[in-house]
Amino acid sequence: MLSSHSYKMNKITLALVDDHVILRKSLGILIEMLEDFEIILEAGNGRELIDQLKEKPAPDIVLLDITMPVMDGVETAWWLKQHYPTVKVLALSMIKNDFIIIRMLKNGARGYILKDCEPAELRAALHQVHEKGYYYNELITPKMKNKDGEDIDSPKIMLTEQELNFLRWACTEKNHKEIAEEMRISPRTVDGYRDSLFKKLNVNTRVGIALYAIKNGLVQV
């Protein structure tokens, strides 16, 4: 029989980084009620997290807000990717914006969930990020799941040179009209490349395209 100390050591360790103190404390209580997790760090912004990491062990996962003073989630995710590449980042935000999601994924986030999600989704996201490396949900790509609803790895697909070119531009913050201008083609042709990638990659969002590119090393991040 495992001792309470051994059980505690088997828990997934977390850092909560959010500038809203009441929300952060409430979230901490909720997460520890789930029993699978132990919160070992709390911070109000990225700079506070960095200061704490100088003196304390790194967590398995950082649950990271986006909009914070001093050092926001985008910059913090990038810093963690450079200095603690084994620490997994799960973004937790009220912002539902493709460009922000793509930027977070490029900066190393392994998933992106909204603050109004159900506790069951948060628990599933934390477990999947820890065990599988990524968490896919409706914000990222609804179709990257098997018939049982479980996440699957994106397949290796043969893409044309122009599709690859569009794919890389899709990982930027340019809209489709601007991408068409950069590629020197019509917006209708850009739409054709997008629809082709949706079909080949079995996704239906721009974020899904970006995630495929990031996971397969097709863009510089």
C-alpha positions in Angstrom: 0.0 0.0 0.0 1.4 3.4 -1.0 2.0 5.9 1.8 0.4 9.3 1.6 3.8 10.7 0.8 4.2 8.4 -2.2 0.7 9.2 -3.4 1.5 12.9 -3.2 4.7 12.4 -5.2 2.7 10.8 -8.0 0.4 13.8 -8.5 0.8 16.1 -11.5 2.4 19.3 -10.3 1.0 22.6 -11.4 1.8 26.3 -11.4 -1.1 28.8 -11.7 -0.3 32.1 -13.3 -3.1 34.6 -13.3 -3.3 38.2 -12.1 -6.8 37.9 -10.8 -6.2 36.7 -7.2 -9.7 35.6 -6.3 -10.0 33.6 -9.6 -6.6 32.1 -9.1 -7.3 31.0 -5.5 -10.7 29.6 -6.5 -9.2 27.8 -9.4 -6.6 26.3 -7.1 -9.2 25.0 -4.7 -11.1 23.5 -7.6 -8.1 21.8 -9.1 -6.9 20.3 -5.8 -10.5 18.9 -5.3 -9.9 16.9 -8.5 -7.3 14.9 -6.4 -4.9 14.2 -9.3 -3.0 17.4 -9.0 -0.8 19.4 -6.6 -0.3 23.2 -7.0 3.3 24.0 -6.1 3.5 27.6 -7.5 1.2 30.6 -7.8 2.0 33.8 -9.6 0.3 37.0 -10.7 2.3 37.4 -14.0 5.2 35.8 -15.8 7.8 37.8 -14.0 6.6 36.5 -10.6 6.7 33.0 -12.0 10.3 33.4 -13.2 11.3 34.7 -9.8 9.8 31.8 -8.1 11.4 29.3 -10.4 14.8 30.5 -9.3 14.1 29.1 -5.9 11.6 26.3 -6.3 11.3 23.2 -8.5 9.6 23.5 -11.9 6.1 22.1 -12.2 4.9 19.5 -14.7 2.4 22.0 -16.2 1.9 25.8 -16.1 -1.7 26.8 -16.3 -1.2 30.2 -17.9 -3.5 33.2 -18.3 -2.9 35.5 -21.4 -3.7 39.0 -20.3 -1.5 40.0 -17.4 0.5 43.1 -16.4 4.3 43.2 -16.4 4.8 40.0 -18.4 1.8 38.5 -20.2 1.0 34.9 -21.2 2.4 35.1 -24.7 5.8 36.3 -23.5 5.8 33.9 -20.6 5.1 30.9 -22.8 8.0 31.9 -25.0 10.3 32.3 -22.0 9.3 28.9 -20.6 9.9 27.3 -24.0 13.4 28.6 -24.1 14.4 27.9 -20.5 12.1 25.1 -19.3 11.3 23.1 -22.5 10.1 20.1 -20.5 7.4 22.1 -18.7 4.1 21.9 -20.5 2.0 25.1 -20.9 -1.8 25.0 -21.0 -3.3 28.4 -21.8 -6.4 29.3 -19.8 -8.1 32.5 -21.0 -11.3 34.4 -21.8 -10.0 35.4 -25.2 -11.4 33.4 -28.1 -9.3 34.6 -31.0 -7.6 32.5 -33.6 -4.5 34.7 -33.8 -3.9 34.7 -30.1 -4.4 30.9 -30.0 -2.0 30.4 -32.9 0.6 32.7 -31.2 0.4 30.8 -28.0 0.8 27.5 -29.8 3.8 28.8 -31.7 5.2 29.9 -28.3 5.0 26.5 -26.9 1.5 26.1 -25.4 0.2 22.5 -25.6 -3.5 23.4 -25.5 -5.9 26.3 -25.0 -9.1 26.3 -23.0 -11.5 29.0 -21.9 -12.1 30.1 -18.3 -15.8 29.2 -18.5 -15.1 25.6 -19.3 -16.5 22.8 -17.2 -14.3 21.3 -14.5 -14.4 17.9 -16.3 -12.8 19.6 -19.4 -10.1 21.2 -17.3 -9.2 17.9 -15.7 -9.2 16.2 -19.1 -7.1 18.9 -20.6 -4.5 18.7 -17.8 -4.3 14.9 -18.1 -4.0 14.9 -21.9 -1.3 17.6 -21.9 0.7 15.7 -19.3 0.2 12.3 -20.8 -0.1 12.9 -24.6 1.6 16.2 -25.0 -1.3 18.2 -26.5 -5.0 18.8 -25.7 -7.3 19.3 -28.7 -10.7 20.9 -28.3 -13.2 22.9 -30.3 -11.0 26.0 -30.2 -8.1 24.2 -31.9 -9.6 21.6 -34.3 -12.9 19.8 -33.8 -12.1 17.0 -36.3 -8.8 15.8 -35.0 -10.4 13.1 -33.0 -11.2 9.4 -33.6 -14.7 7.9 -33.4 -14.5 7.5 -29.7 -13.7 11.2 -29.2 -10.0 10.6 -28.2 -7.2 12.7 -29.6 -5.2 11.4 -32.4 -1.9 12.6 -33.8 -2.0 14.6 -37.1 -1.2 12.4 -40.0 1.7 12.8 -42.4 0.2 14.3 -45.5 1.7 15.0 -48.9 1.2 18.7 -49.6 2.0 20.7 -52.7 4.6 23.5 -52.6 1.8 26.2 -52.8 -0.2 24.5 -50.0 2.9 24.5 -47.8 3.5 28.1 -48.6 -0.1 29.0 -47.7 0.2 26.8 -44.6 3.2 28.9 -43.4 1.3 32.2 -44.0 -1.7 30.8 -42.1 0.5 30.6 -39.0 1.0 34.4 -39.1 -1.5 37.1 -38.1 -2.2 38.1 -41.7 -5.8 37.8 -42.9 -6.6 35.9 -46.1 -6.6 39.1 -48.3 -3.1 40.0 -47.0 -1.9 36.4 -47.5 -3.2 36.6 -51.1 -1.1 39.7 -51.6 2.0 38.2 -50.2 1.6 35.0 -52.3 0.6 37.2 -55.4 -2.5 35.2 -56.0 -6.2 35.9 -55.8 -8.2 35.6 -52.6 -10.3 32.9 -54.3 -7.1 30.8 -54.9 -6.2 31.3 -51.2 -9.6 30.0 -50.2 -8.9 27.0 -52.4 -5.6 26.2 -50.7 -7.4 26.6 -47.3 -10.2 24.3 -48.3 -7.7 21.7 -49.7 -5.8 21.8 -46.4 -9.0 21.4 -44.4 -9.8 18.3 -46.3 -6.2 16.8 -46.3 -5.6 17.5 -42.7 -9.1 16.6 -41.5 -9.5 19.9 -39.7 -11.9 22.8 -40.2 -10.2 25.8 -38.5 -7.2 27.9 -39.2 -5.9 27.0 -35.8 -6.1 23.4 -36.8 -3.9 24.1 -39.8 -1.4 26.0 -37.6 -1.2 23.2 -35.1 -0.4 20.7 -37.8 2.4 23.0 -39.1 3.8 23.5 -35.6 3.8 19.8 -34.6 5.4 18.8 -37.9 8.1 21.5 -37.9 6.8 23.2 -41.0 7.1 26.7 -39.5 9.8 28.5 -37.6 8.8 29.0 -34.0 
